[in-house]
Amino acid sequence: MKVAIESTGKKEKFMFALTNAEIETITRGRISKGTVVVKDGKIASVGKRVQIPECAEIIDLEGRLVTPGLIEAHSHAGLSEDGFPGDADYNETTEPVTPHLLAIDGFKPTDIAMLEAAGAGVTTMYLTQGSANVFCGIGAVVKTWGQSFYDQVVNPAAGMKLAMGENPKRVYGEKGKTPATRMGIAALLRKTFTDTVNYLEKRRVHTGKRTKNKEPFEIDLSLEAVARLLAGEFPARCHAHRAIDMLTFMRIAEEYEFQYTFEHATEAIDILDELVKRQIPLVIGPSMGGRSKVEVHHKTFKTVVAAVEAGLTVAVTSDHGVTPMKNLPVYAALAVREGLSEQDALKTVTIYPAKILGVEKQLGSIERGKEADLVVWKGEPLDVRSKPEKVFIRGQLVDVKATRRELFDIG
């Protein structure tokens, strides 16, 4: 099952240059008194000595700092929708195995949380299901603001959410259904992967040249989705707080040979050697707020520091709406307070999540050819007193003061 998302609208051609700027490229250091030229939504050139085309609009930033747009690697905004808990679409709690669910089918671009995040410099996010189920569904990379629904979708199928630990145990244990234990979760994972392997073999035999079976092959959307994971079309994105859950998932992933990341990874510091040996990317957080359950008893921003210093690819997450996505730079700053360098902290909300989400060729740093997701700051982005003066998404200036109705032309 393939998912195709195409925009039907025509993009306007435009060109402008941000000049006299302090440019934090993320991957190639800082450029003082530099220029970024944007053409048709992409970065045409960047540097200290850049030729500006005569047709470009010049925006003198007077020494302001420019960074790439920040990236949230794990968010439920657009599915949970702030202020409307009764209309939440992130958990399909009717059965524990729902790998064929598509997050974009529940995506509500008008969620005010995304507009607030865009105004705070968070221009891209990973839209993901909740963790009630063992197999939760397929998530998407989306923009926090755009001219239309289709304009906001970057990749409609960028990973499959799976969940370990307390959440699926609680949801289905209370219903008297499997899984009610960690053993049940692991067994259900293995059963579903084994069912998929068997399904693929049956499909191969049925469609083979030598088959005499003229009956149509019955497509199973659930197993087709898992087959895409096993084929390497996207990684598993495993909700796991505790070290014991991460270790169990590692064993299962090695049995069935698929790629994965760990989301939350609260106790990652306890098994860093195993994670480093396998070079598993981590999306850590939310590390701010109270300890609402046993799994998050050991949460701390020190885990971010330890994982980055160990050489892992690490993104800091808000897990919106557990904590607000608009405060993403604040969470990165709190990792600095625990000992992370400011440069590494910026990477945990830019190029590292871009790599984790598979969009590092188009986002996460200020480089020629990448999309012009740019944020203009008066101060440093990790200073909690700073906020963006301008935000560009694909070269379009985001009007954060506009109402949702005006932004999306509703009614």
Buried (B, 14 or more C-beta within 10 A) or exposed (E): EEBEBEBEEEEEEBBBBBBBBBBBBBEEEBBEEBBBBBBEBBBBBBBEEBEBEEEBEEBEBEEBBBBBBBBBBBBBBBBBBBEEEEEBBBBBEEEBBBBBBBBBEBBBBBBBBBBBBBBBBBBBBBBBBBBBBBBBBBBBBBBBBBBEBEBBBBBBBBBBBBBBBBBBBEBBBEEEEBBBEBEBBBBBBBEBBEBBBEBBEBBEEEEEEEEEEEEEEEEBEBBBBBBBBBEEBBBBBBBBBBBBBBBBBBEBBEEBEBEBBBBBBBBBBBBBEBBEEEEBBBBBBBBBEEEEEEBBEBBBBBBBBBBBBBEBBBBBBBBBBBBBBBBBBBBBBBBBEBEBEBEBBBBBBBBBBBBBBBBBEBBBBBBEEBBBBBBBBBEBBBBEEBBBEBBBBBBBEBBBEEEEEEBBEEE
